[in-house]
Amino acid sequence: MKTKKLTCETARSLSIMEALAMLGHFPSREQQQDAWFLSPFRTETHASLKVSKQLNRWYDHGIGKGGNIIDLVCAILKISVADALLILAKLKTVNYEIRPPIHTNKNQSSKLKILETKEIQHGALITYLKKRKIPYALAKQFCKEAHFQLGSKHLFSIGFENISGGWELRNPYFKSCTSPKDITHLQIGSKALVITEGMFDFLSILTAFPKMKTSRDFLVLNSLSLIKLTWPILENYDTVELYLDRDQAGRKATALYLEKHCNTNCIDKSIIYSGYGDVNDWLIKRKLELK
């Protein structure tokens, strides 16, 4: 269907909030009359771009500039007014929000198509990292902002790549992966290896014990079903430290490692977060308890 040509007058009546969402920017805090965003013009941790819902105008306190919706799209994308009008004409045809829970099965996961990966930069994902107590600077080193297609839906999430080029995908409402499914092995040449179940366990360990980044190799299973792929890898290490979940499946996997590699210095480190479900659960609740 051909998109109708949009006039400047009509474009200025469109919602700046919806335009920012279409471009992948979401409010850090929101009230009835206004909303605050992390600036799309630079990296920052405190929101400085204000949108007045009543006036449908924006103002970036960091650069001292503001304006209407056309000004904003032109400034963010560095395009002409004519090109901005073409983009705004599509405003009602796409949705770039982090959507409510979507449960994927194996068949659906195989239909996921990565459209783009880039440095984590927009507010919704940065807020998600903060809620999980993972520093933004740390996440940027190991993860990407992944935009992907699932059916007719355009979605985005934190992306974590495996050794075969597949991606683990996480946002507050979405947990899935792309094919091929595989482990992630991060190496610095250490003879000590840390094993975790998922990306947030890995990031949580480095958050709690930052010196490990320069003293350990890391192996992220991405699924307990992939344990068998790790057997040959363990032969290259003198010490293997297990940071698996403390649920029934995680305890069973830990026992399997300890039994199969009894000749290796294989250590169950989950005692550190005893009483918690996993490393990230421990990190979040420990920090809350310390407040």
Buried (B, 14 or more C-beta within 10 A) or exposed (E): EEEEEBEBEEBBEBBBBBBBBBBBBBBBEBEEEBBBBBBBBEEBEEBBBBBBBEEBBBBBBEEEBBBBBBBBBBBBEEBEEEEBBEBBBEBEEEBBBBBEEBEBEEEEBEEBEBEEBEEBBBBBBBBBBEEBBBBBEBBBEBBBBBBBEBEEEBBBBBBBBBBEEBBBBBBBBBBBBBBEBBBBBBEEEBEBBBBBBBBBBBBBBBBBEEEBBEEBBBBBBBBBEBBEBBEEBBEEBEBBBBBBBBEEEBBEBBEBBBEBBEEBEBBBBBEEBEEBEBBBBBBBBEEEEEE
